[in-house]
Amino acid sequence: MPAYLLLLVAVLSRLLPHAGWMNFTAVGGALLYFGARRSWREMLAPLAVLMATDYFLTVYVYHYGFHWLAYLPTWAWYVAAMALGQILLRSRTTFVRAGAATLLGPTSFFLVSNYAVWASGWMYPRTLGGLSTCFVAALPFYRNDLVSTAIVVGVAFGVPVLVRRLSAGQAQAALAGK
């Protein structure tokens, strides 16, 4: 249940007006969490929901034509982010592993998505200068993606640990009081 609640938060964080937020969404953290807590079969639902969200935003919010080929890098990254969660966080979740996933998720999205934008050739010239301009222009989005992923990963993986520790402490206190 927490995974699907996190998916709902991820979708809402994309749908709510966030023009000033520049990519401050729960998507990266939710994908890492799904990868860590669900089987590959169970990852199809969040993938489909996020793909549908991309379609909805493109067509009905931004009023562009939808070209599914343009979304292949993003959708491939969705799968890669879930795989990253599965590799780093499934068997053993530690602060270091969560930190690595938090850094690798947004960084990989930054590299993949901005390279795809540059390679499309319609916003930046296909030169080394165009590539660097593309990456520099995306830095505020990267920063916000990194911060939002850190918050979501911290809450999604940290709150259950905190609850377990508090419960264990209360149980020990109850036993000591007997």
N, CA and C atoms as a LAMMPS dump frame, in Angstrom:
ITEM: TIMESTEP
0
ITEM: NUMBER OF ATOMS
534
ITEM: BOX BOUNDS ff ff ff
-5.0000000000000000e+02 5.0000000000000000e+02
-5.0000000000000000e+02 5.0000000000000000e+02
-5.0000000000000000e+02 5.0000000000000000e+02
ITEM: ATOMS id mol type element x y z
1 1 1 N 0.805 -1.211 0
2 1 2 C 0 0 0
3 1 3 C 0.845 1.271 0
4 2 1 N 1.928 1.371 0.795
5 2 2 C 2.724 2.602 0.762
6 2 3 C 3.298 2.887 -0.615
7 3 1 N 3.629 1.851 -1.389
8 3 2 C 4.191 2.064 -2.72
9 3 3 C 3.172 2.75 -3.623
10 4 1 N 1.907 2.337 -3.557
11 4 2 C 0.891 2.942 -4.416
12 4 3 C 0.512 4.338 -3.936
13 5 1 N 0.586 4.579 -2.655
14 5 2 C 0.394 5.928 -2.137
15 5 3 C 1.513 6.834 -2.639
16 6 1 N 2.723 6.322 -2.654
17 6 2 C 3.865 7.077 -3.164
18 6 3 C 3.707 7.346 -4.662
19 7 1 N 3.168 6.385 -5.401
20 7 2 C 2.898 6.588 -6.825
21 7 3 C 1.875 7.708 -7.01
22 8 1 N 0.841 7.727 -6.186
23 8 2 C -0.162 8.793 -6.256
24 8 3 C 0.484 10.153 -5.992
25 9 1 N 1.355 10.227 -5.006
26 9 2 C 2.07 11.475 -4.705
27 9 3 C 2.944 11.874 -5.895
28 10 1 N 3.601 10.895 -6.522
29 10 2 C 4.45 11.184 -7.681
30 10 3 C 3.633 11.776 -8.826
31 11 1 N 2.487 11.171 -9.108
32 11 2 C 1.639 11.667 -10.19
33 11 3 C 1.098 13.048 -9.857
34 12 1 N 0.6 13.218 -8.647
35 12 2 C 0.066 14.535 -8.257
36 12 3 C 1.146 15.61 -8.286
37 13 1 N 2.368 15.25 -7.891
38 13 2 C 3.454 16.241 -7.905
39 13 3 C 3.8 16.664 -9.326
40 14 1 N 3.456 15.844 -10.303
41 14 2 C 3.663 16.233 -11.701
42 14 3 C 2.479 17.018 -12.238
43 15 1 N 1.274 16.681 -11.769
44 15 2 C 0.08 17.304 -12.325
45 15 3 C -0.225 18.676 -11.726
46 16 1 N 0.113 18.851 -10.462
47 16 2 C -0.141 20.152 -9.852
48 16 3 C 0.748 21.195 -10.516
49 17 1 N 0.252 22.403 -10.629
50 17 2 C 1.07 23.432 -11.277
51 17 3 C 2.428 23.552 -10.572
52 18 1 N 3.459 23.309 -11.346
53 18 2 C 4.801 23.352 -10.759
54 18 3 C 5.788 24.087 -11.65
55 19 1 N 5.293 25.062 -12.406
56 19 2 C 6.179 25.783 -13.323
57 19 3 C 7.336 26.426 -12.568
58 20 1 N 7.078 26.966 -11.41
59 20 2 C 8.145 27.583 -10.623
60 20 3 C 9.003 26.568 -9.888
61 21 1 N 8.529 25.309 -9.84
62 21 2 C 9.254 24.279 -9.095
63 21 3 C 10.328 23.608 -9.931
64 22 1 N 10.224 23.677 -11.236
65 22 2 C 11.211 23.112 -12.154
66 22 3 C 11.682 21.715 -11.763
67 23 1 N 10.814 20.763 -11.975
68 23 2 C 11.123 19.349 -11.781
69 23 3 C 11.22 18.931 -10.32
70 24 1 N 10.539 19.593 -9.449
71 24 2 C 10.488 19.186 -8.042
72 24 3 C 9.316 18.229 -7.913
73 25 1 N 9.571 16.95 -8.202
74 25 2 C 8.52 15.939 -8.17
75 25 3 C 8.971 14.728 -7.369
76 26 1 N 8.031 13.88 -7.067
77 26 2 C 8.319 12.66 -6.31
78 26 3 C 8.581 11.461 -7.217
79 27 1 N 8.74 11.668 -8.499
80 27 2 C 8.852 10.565 -9.447
81 27 3 C 10.101 9.723 -9.202
82 28 1 N 11.257 10.351 -9.122
83 28 2 C 12.497 9.594 -8.947
84 28 3 C 12.497 8.748 -7.684
85 29 1 N 12.109 9.342 -6.582
86 29 2 C 12.062 8.605 -5.319
87 29 3 C 11.043 7.484 -5.347
88 30 1 N 9.892 7.73 -5.983
89 30 2 C 8.864 6.693 -6.079
90 30 3 C 9.36 5.518 -6.92
91 31 1 N 10.055 5.801 -8.005
92 31 2 C 10.577 4.718 -8.841
93 31 3 C 11.631 3.907 -8.1
94 32 1 N 12.5 4.567 -7.363
95 32 2 C 13.488 3.841 -6.562
96 32 3 C 12.798 2.954 -5.53
97 33 1 N 11.763 3.491 -4.904
98 33 2 C 11.024 2.724 -3.893
99 33 3 C 10.327 1.521 -4.532
100 34 1 N 9.677 1.725 -5.667
101 34 2 C 9.024 0.605 -6.346
102 34 3 C 10.037 -0.468 -6.691
103 35 1 N 11.205 -0.067 -7.172
104 35 2 C 12.233 -1.039 -7.493
105 35 3 C 12.68 -1.84 -6.293
106 36 1 N 12.761 -1.18 -5.157
107 36 2 C 13.226 -1.849 -3.937
108 36 3 C 12.16 -2.729 -3.303
109 37 1 N 10.912 -2.413 -3.482
110 37 2 C 9.853 -3.092 -2.74
111 37 3 C 8.892 -3.945 -3.56
112 38 1 N 9.026 -3.96 -4.865
113 38 2 C 8.075 -4.689 -5.7
114 38 3 C 8.8 -5.592 -6.692
115 39 1 N 8.079 -6.595 -7.207
116 39 2 C 8.625 -7.469 -8.246
117 39 3 C 8.527 -6.746 -9.586
118 40 1 N 9.227 -7.268 -10.583
119 40 2 C 9.188 -6.646 -11.903
120 40 3 C 7.769 -6.616 -12.464
121 41 1 N 6.997 -7.653 -12.228
122 41 2 C 5.615 -7.675 -12.712
123 41 3 C 4.805 -6.549 -12.078
124 42 1 N 5.041 -6.318 -10.806
125 42 2 C 4.31 -5.262 -10.094
126 42 3 C 4.777 -3.865 -10.487
127 43 1 N 5.888 -3.773 -11.194
128 43 2 C 6.393 -2.467 -11.63
129 43 3 C 5.728 -1.992 -12.917
130 44 1 N 4.963 -2.853 -13.563
131 44 2 C 4.3 -2.46 -14.808
132 44 3 C 3.234 -1.401 -14.567
133 45 1 N 2.516 -1.494 -13.448
134 45 2 C 1.461 -0.517 -13.151
135 45 3 C 2.027 0.899 -12.991
136 46 1 N 3.057 1.109 -12.165
137 46 2 C 3.57 2.474 -12.066
138 46 3 C 4.169 2.974 -13.384
139 47 1 N 4.774 2.068 -14.129
140 47 2 C 5.321 2.457 -15.428
141 47 3 C 4.207 2.94 -16.348
142 48 1 N 3.113 2.193 -16.408
143 48 2 C 1.973 2.58 -17.247
144 48 3 C 1.35 3.892 -16.778
145 49 1 N 1.235 4.067 -15.468
146 49 2 C 0.646 5.303 -14.93
147 49 3 C 1.516 6.507 -15.266
148 50 1 N 2.827 6.368 -15.121
149 50 2 C 3.721 7.489 -15.436
150 50 3 C 3.746 7.774 -16.931
151 51 1 N 3.651 6.743 -17.755
152 51 2 C 3.578 6.949 -19.205
153 51 3 C 2.288 7.687 -19.565
154 52 1 N 1.185 7.303 -18.942
155 52 2 C -0.089 7.984 -19.186
156 52 3 C -0.026 9.435 -18.712
157 53 1 N 0.666 9.663 -17.617
158 53 2 C 0.84 11.033 -17.122
159 53 3 C 1.627 11.865 -18.118
160 54 1 N 2.671 11.276 -18.7
161 54 2 C 3.445 11.988 -19.736
162 54 3 C 2.548 12.374 -20.907
163 55 1 N 1.723 11.435 -21.34
164 55 2 C 0.803 11.706 -22.443
165 55 3 C -0.16 12.837 -22.07
166 56 1 N -0.77 12.734 -20.895
167 56 2 C -1.741 13.741 -20.457
168 56 3 C -1.095 15.13 -20.39
169 57 1 N 0.069 15.219 -19.773
170 57 2 C 0.737 16.519 -19.66
171 57 3 C 1.085 17.089 -21.03
172 58 1 N 1.609 16.257 -21.898
173 58 2 C 2.015 16.726 -23.22
174 58 3 C 0.829 17.228 -24.038
175 59 1 N -0.232 16.457 -24.075
176 59 2 C -1.363 16.776 -24.941
177 59 3 C -2.317 17.796 -24.322
178 60 1 N -2.668 17.608 -23.045
179 60 2 C -3.727 18.419 -22.459
180 60 3 C -3.244 19.594 -21.619
181 61 1 N -2.034 19.545 -21.121
182 61 2 C -1.53 20.657 -20.323
183 61 3 C -0.638 21.562 -21.166
184 62 1 N 0.321 20.96 -21.881
185 62 2 C 1.262 21.749 -22.68
186 62 3 C 0.787 21.967 -24.108
187 63 1 N -0.248 21.235 -24.53
188 63 2 C -0.866 21.377 -25.855
189 63 3 C 0.11 21.144 -27.003
190 64 1 N 0.924 20.115 -26.856
191 64 2 C 1.823 19.685 -27.929
192 64 3 C 1.293 18.393 -28.515
193 65 1 N 1.775 18.08 -29.7
194 65 2 C 1.487 16.777 -30.262
195 65 3 C 2.311 15.732 -29.526
196 66 1 N 1.74 14.559 -29.374
197 66 2 C 2.45 13.507 -28.651
198 66 3 C 3.18 12.609 -29.638
199 67 1 N 4.484 12.513 -29.485
200 67 2 C 5.323 11.655 -30.303
201 67 3 C 6.013 10.669 -29.37
202 68 1 N 5.507 9.441 -29.343
203 68 2 C 5.972 8.464 -28.358
204 68 3 C 7.464 8.199 -28.464
205 69 1 N 8.049 8.316 -29.647
206 69 2 C 9.493 8.09 -29.782
207 69 3 C 10.302 9.099 -28.964
208 70 1 N 9.761 10.292 -28.831
209 70 2 C 10.465 11.316 -28.051
210 70 3 C 10.513 10.952 -26.567
211 71 1 N 9.612 10.073 -26.136
212 71 2 C 9.559 9.691 -24.726
213 71 3 C 10.328 8.414 -24.407
214 72 1 N 10.866 7.741 -25.401
215 72 2 C 11.597 6.504 -25.143
216 72 3 C 12.746 6.683 -24.146
217 73 1 N 13.546 7.749 -24.25
218 73 2 C 14.607 7.909 -23.227
219 73 3 C 14.04 8.055 -21.815
220 74 1 N 12.954 8.779 -21.676
221 74 2 C 12.341 8.965 -20.358
222 74 3 C 11.785 7.65 -19.837
223 75 1 N 11.077 6.938 -20.677
224 75 2 C 10.484 5.671 -20.255
225 75 3 C 11.551 4.622 -19.965
226 76 1 N 12.618 4.636 -20.745
227 76 2 C 13.735 3.721 -20.459
228 76 3 C 14.349 4.08 -19.109
229 77 1 N 14.413 5.378 -18.809
230 77 2 C 14.956 5.788 -17.518
231 77 3 C 14.035 5.359 -16.377
232 78 1 N 12.727 5.408 -16.575
233 78 2 C 11.807 4.93 -15.538
234 78 3 C 12.161 3.494 -15.155
235 79 1 N 12.35 2.648 -16.165
236 79 2 C 12.699 1.249 -15.915
237 79 3 C 14.067 1.162 -15.242
238 80 1 N 15.017 1.963 -15.716
239 80 2 C 16.365 1.956 -15.128
240 80 3 C 16.351 2.418 -13.674
241 81 1 N 15.515 3.393 -13.355
242 81 2 C 15.427 3.866 -11.965
243 81 3 C 14.867 2.778 -11.056
244 82 1 N 13.876 2.042 -11.551
245 82 2 C 13.352 0.926 -10.759
246 82 3 C 14.413 -0.166 -10.604
247 83 1 N 15.176 -0.409 -11.665
248 83 2 C 16.268 -1.393 -11.578
249 83 3 C 17.324 -0.929 -10.584
250 84 1 N 17.619 0.352 -10.567
251 84 2 C 18.574 0.905 -9.606
252 84 3 C 18.085 0.692 -8.178
253 85 1 N 16.798 0.925 -7.948
254 85 2 C 16.215 0.672 -6.634
255 85 3 C 16.324 -0.789 -6.258
256 86 1 N 16.118 -1.66 -7.23
257 86 2 C 16.193 -3.089 -6.963
258 86 3 C 17.636 -3.512 -6.666
259 87 1 N 18.578 -2.976 -7.394
260 87 2 C 19.987 -3.341 -7.216
261 87 3 C 20.541 -2.803 -5.897
262 88 1 N 20.281 -1.535 -5.616
263 88 2 C 20.894 -0.907 -4.439
264 88 3 C 20.102 -1.046 -3.148
265 89 1 N 18.779 -1.124 -3.245
266 89 2 C 17.969 -0.991 -2.035
267 89 3 C 17.115 -2.203 -1.687
268 90 1 N 17.035 -3.183 -2.542
269 90 2 C 16.128 -4.303 -2.286
270 90 3 C 16.63 -5.226 -1.172
271 91 1 N 17.857 -5.683 -1.277
272 91 2 C 18.345 -6.662 -0.302
273 91 3 C 18.731 -6.017 1.023
274 92 1 N 19.283 -4.833 0.946
275 92 2 C 19.752 -4.182 2.173
276 92 3 C 19.728 -2.675 1.974
277 93 1 N 18.928 -1.988 2.746
278 93 2 C 18.838 -0.548 2.639
279 93 3 C 19.62 0.079 3.783
280 94 1 N 20.681 0.77 3.418
281 94 2 C 21.481 1.499 4.399
282 94 3 C 21.492 2.961 4.002
283 95 1 N 22.014 3.791 4.887
284 95 2 C 22.112 5.219 4.588
285 95 3 C 22.987 5.446 3.359
286 96 1 N 24.094 4.723 3.263
287 96 2 C 25.01 4.881 2.128
288 96 3 C 24.341 4.439 0.833
289 97 1 N 23.663 3.297 0.854
290 97 2 C 22.975 2.805 -0.346
291 97 3 C 21.858 3.755 -0.766
292 98 1 N 21.096 4.244 0.195
293 98 2 C 20.023 5.195 -0.122
294 98 3 C 20.617 6.484 -0.678
295 99 1 N 21.724 6.922 -0.118
296 99 2 C 22.395 8.116 -0.625
297 99 3 C 22.907 7.924 -2.04
298 100 1 N 23.472 6.741 -2.309
299 100 2 C 23.953 6.448 -3.662
300 100 3 C 22.802 6.433 -4.655
301 101 1 N 21.685 5.806 -4.283
302 101 2 C 20.516 5.768 -5.165
303 101 3 C 19.965 7.177 -5.381
304 102 1 N 19.968 7.98 -4.328
305 102 2 C 19.483 9.353 -4.42
306 102 3 C 20.342 10.173 -5.361
307 103 1 N 21.617 9.935 -5.365
308 103 2 C 22.527 10.66 -6.26
309 103 3 C 22.483 10.1 -7.683
310 104 1 N 22.491 8.779 -7.817
311 104 2 C 22.521 8.156 -9.144
312 104 3 C 21.222 8.321 -9.923
313 105 1 N 20.073 8.289 -9.239
314 105 2 C 18.795 8.423 -9.935
315 105 3 C 18.667 9.746 -10.678
316 106 1 N 18.686 10.871 -9.979
317 106 2 C 18.558 12.156 -10.67
318 106 3 C 19.72 12.458 -11.624
319 107 1 N 20.928 12.006 -11.281
320 107 2 C 22.067 12.268 -12.157
321 107 3 C 21.909 11.52 -13.474
322 108 1 N 21.478 10.275 -13.405
323 108 2 C 21.269 9.516 -14.642
324 108 3 C 20.145 10.13 -15.47
325 109 1 N 19.071 10.599 -14.809
326 109 2 C 17.993 11.24 -15.551
327 109 3 C 18.482 12.536 -16.196
328 110 1 N 19.259 13.308 -15.482
329 110 2 C 19.829 14.549 -16.008
330 110 3 C 20.634 14.262 -17.273
331 111 1 N 21.501 13.262 -17.204
332 111 2 C 22.353 12.944 -18.345
333 111 3 C 21.55 12.403 -19.529
334 112 1 N 20.662 11.45 -19.26
335 112 2 C 19.884 10.82 -20.339
336 112 3 C 18.932 11.819 -20.987
337 113 1 N 18.154 12.514 -20.175
338 113 2 C 17.121 13.387 -20.735
339 113 3 C 17.721 14.584 -21.468
340 114 1 N 18.764 15.159 -20.921
341 114 2 C 19.341 16.329 -21.588
342 114 3 C 20.148 15.958 -22.817
343 115 1 N 20.777 14.797 -22.8
344 115 2 C 21.428 14.334 -24.013
345 115 3 C 20.387 14.102 -25.107
346 116 1 N 19.241 13.526 -24.733
347 116 2 C 18.174 13.287 -25.71
348 116 3 C 17.635 14.603 -26.271
349 117 1 N 17.483 15.602 -25.411
350 117 2 C 17.025 16.919 -25.884
351 117 3 C 18.033 17.487 -26.87
352 118 1 N 19.305 17.433 -26.518
353 118 2 C 20.351 17.955 -27.398
354 118 3 C 20.394 17.178 -28.715
355 119 1 N 20.322 15.851 -28.635
356 119 2 C 20.42 15.01 -29.827
357 119 3 C 19.233 15.203 -30.77
358 120 1 N 18.088 15.625 -30.224
359 120 2 C 16.925 15.847 -31.085
360 120 3 C 17.183 16.991 -32.06
361 121 1 N 18.042 17.92 -31.671
362 121 2 C 18.446 18.984 -32.576
363 121 3 C 17.482 20.137 -32.745
364 122 1 N 16.367 20.127 -32.065
365 122 2 C 15.426 21.221 -32.28
366 122 3 C 15.56 22.355 -31.272
367 123 1 N 16.25 22.168 -30.168
368 123 2 C 16.429 23.261 -29.199
369 123 3 C 17.855 23.782 -29.146
370 124 1 N 18.813 22.904 -29.374
371 124 2 C 20.226 23.273 -29.269
372 124 3 C 20.964 22.754 -30.483
373 125 1 N 21.954 23.516 -30.958
374 125 2 C 22.727 23.013 -32.097
375 125 3 C 23.493 21.747 -31.717
376 126 1 N 23.672 20.878 -32.687
377 126 2 C 24.38 19.614 -32.432
378 126 3 C 25.889 19.835 -32.508
379 127 1 N 26.337 20.624 -31.557
380 127 2 C 27.762 20.9 -31.409
381 127 3 C 28.118 20.693 -29.951
382 128 1 N 29.407 20.668 -29.663
383 128 2 C 29.827 20.546 -28.271
384 128 3 C 29.333 21.747 -27.461
385 129 1 N 29.33 22.93 -28.063
386 129 2 C 28.799 24.116 -27.402
387 129 3 C 27.308 23.99 -27.119
388 130 1 N 26.568 23.418 -28.084
389 130 2 C 25.136 23.202 -27.892
390 130 3 C 24.87 22.214 -26.775
391 131 1 N 25.681 21.158 -26.708
392 131 2 C 25.536 20.163 -25.638
393 131 3 C 25.803 20.787 -24.277
394 132 1 N 26.863 21.574 -24.178
395 132 2 C 27.162 22.206 -22.884
396 132 3 C 26.095 23.226 -22.51
397 133 1 N 25.578 23.957 -23.476
398 133 2 C 24.499 24.913 -23.202
399 133 3 C 23.256 24.187 -22.692
400 134 1 N 22.959 23.048 -23.3
401 134 2 C 21.808 22.245 -22.886
402 134 3 C 21.963 21.789 -21.436
403 135 1 N 23.133 21.273 -21.096
404 135 2 C 23.359 20.795 -19.73
405 135 3 C 23.35 21.935 -18.722
406 136 1 N 23.932 23.064 -19.059
407 136 2 C 23.945 24.207 -18.134
408 136 3 C 22.528 24.731 -17.908
409 137 1 N 21.735 24.793 -18.982
410 137 2 C 20.357 25.276 -18.855
411 137 3 C 19.515 24.359 -17.962
412 138 1 N 19.891 23.093 -17.879
413 138 2 C 19.107 22.117 -17.102
414 138 3 C 19.557 22.01 -15.65
415 139 1 N 20.605 22.7 -15.249
416 139 2 C 21.104 22.564 -13.873
417 139 3 C 20.064 22.878 -12.801
418 140 1 N 19.236 23.925 -12.945
419 140 2 C 18.204 24.153 -11.911
420 140 3 C 17.219 22.986 -11.795
421 141 1 N 16.894 22.352 -12.915
422 141 2 C 16.005 21.194 -12.887
423 141 3 C 16.683 20.024 -12.173
424 142 1 N 17.97 19.855 -12.445
425 142 2 C 18.733 18.781 -11.804
426 142 3 C 18.777 18.984 -10.289
427 143 1 N 19.057 20.203 -9.869
428 143 2 C 19.109 20.5 -8.434
429 143 3 C 17.788 20.149 -7.757
430 144 1 N 16.688 20.571 -8.339
431 144 2 C 15.382 20.307 -7.74
432 144 3 C 15.02 18.827 -7.769
433 145 1 N 15.425 18.129 -8.827
434 145 2 C 15.185 16.69 -8.898
435 145 3 C 15.994 15.977 -7.819
436 146 1 N 17.221 16.409 -7.614
437 146 2 C 18.071 15.815 -6.582
438 146 3 C 17.476 16.034 -5.192
439 147 1 N 17.033 17.254 -4.914
440 147 2 C 16.46 17.574 -3.608
441 147 3 C 15.146 16.809 -3.391
442 148 1 N 14.274 16.799 -4.391
443 148 2 C 12.989 16.109 -4.226
444 148 3 C 13.184 14.6 -4.083
445 149 1 N 14.137 14.031 -4.809
446 149 2 C 14.412 12.599 -4.668
447 149 3 C 14.96 12.299 -3.286
448 150 1 N 15.831 13.163 -2.784
449 150 2 C 16.376 12.97 -1.43
450 150 3 C 15.273 13.005 -0.382
451 151 1 N 14.333 13.908 -0.534
452 151 2 C 13.228 14.008 0.421
453 151 3 C 12.359 12.749 0.36
454 152 1 N 11.987 12.335 -0.838
455 152 2 C 11.114 11.165 -0.981
456 152 3 C 11.816 9.899 -0.491
457 153 1 N 13.069 9.702 -0.877
458 153 2 C 13.809 8.513 -0.428
459 153 3 C 13.97 8.553 1.091
460 154 1 N 14.274 9.715 1.631
461 154 2 C 14.413 9.843 3.081
462 154 3 C 13.141 9.49 3.819
463 155 1 N 12.02 9.974 3.328
464 155 2 C 10.736 9.677 3.975
465 155 3 C 10.336 8.219 3.742
466 156 1 N 10.412 7.762 2.481
467 156 2 C 9.941 6.419 2.147
468 156 3 C 10.743 5.324 2.839
469 157 1 N 12.043 5.509 2.955
470 157 2 C 12.872 4.482 3.577
471 157 3 C 13.197 4.793 5.032
472 158 1 N 13.182 6.066 5.401
473 158 2 C 13.541 6.452 6.764
474 158 3 C 12.422 6.332 7.771
475 159 1 N 11.203 6.666 7.389
476 159 2 C 10.078 6.616 8.332
477 159 3 C 9.846 5.194 8.857
478 160 1 N 9.844 4.167 8.004
479 160 2 C 9.661 2.814 8.561
480 160 3 C 10.77 2.423 9.556
481 161 1 N 11.991 2.826 9.298
482 161 2 C 13.101 2.544 10.226
483 161 3 C 12.864 3.272 11.54
484 162 1 N 12.46 4.518 11.461
485 162 2 C 12.189 5.304 12.661
486 162 3 C 11.052 4.686 13.474
487 163 1 N 9.995 4.261 12.801
488 163 2 C 8.859 3.639 13.491
489 163 3 C 9.303 2.348 14.183
490 164 1 N 10.094 1.527 13.482
491 164 2 C 10.587 0.285 14.089
492 164 3 C 11.45 0.579 15.314
493 165 1 N 12.306 1.561 15.216
494 165 2 C 13.181 1.884 16.353
495 165 3 C 12.39 2.427 17.531
496 166 1 N 11.397 3.27 17.234
497 166 2 C 10.561 3.788 18.316
498 166 3 C 9.748 2.674 18.955
499 167 1 N 9.224 1.782 18.145
500 167 2 C 8.457 0.653 18.675
501 167 3 C 9.334 -0.256 19.516
502 168 1 N 10.54 -0.508 19.065
503 168 2 C 11.475 -1.353 19.812
504 168 3 C 11.837 -0.687 21.132
505 169 1 N 12.03 0.629 21.095
506 169 2 C 12.354 1.364 22.322
507 169 3 C 11.213 1.335 23.311
508 170 1 N 9.972 1.445 22.815
509 170 2 C 8.805 1.385 23.704
510 170 3 C 8.637 -0.015 24.284
511 171 1 N 8.926 -1.03 23.476
512 171 2 C 8.828 -2.408 23.96
513 171 3 C 9.868 -2.66 25.048
514 172 1 N 11.069 -2.15 24.847
515 172 2 C 12.125 -2.321 25.857
516 172 3 C 11.761 -1.573 27.138
517 173 1 N 11.2 -0.374 26.971
518 173 2 C 10.803 0.401 28.148
519 173 3 C 9.691 -0.309 28.897
520 174 1 N 8.765 -0.931 28.189
521 174 2 C 7.674 -1.642 28.827
522 174 3 C 8.202 -2.853 29.587
523 175 1 N 9.165 -3.557 28.986
524 175 2 C 9.752 -4.716 29.67
525 175 3 C 10.563 -4.283 30.88
526 176 1 N 11.234 -3.171 30.794
527 176 2 C 12.038 -2.679 31.922
528 176 3 C 11.14 -2.215 33.06
529 177 1 N 9.932 -1.743 32.729
530 177 2 C 9.007 -1.253 33.758
531 177 3 C 8.305 -2.357 34.502
532 178 1 N 8.369 -3.598 34.018
533 178 2 C 7.672 -4.719 34.686
534 178 3 C 8.422 -5.171 35.885
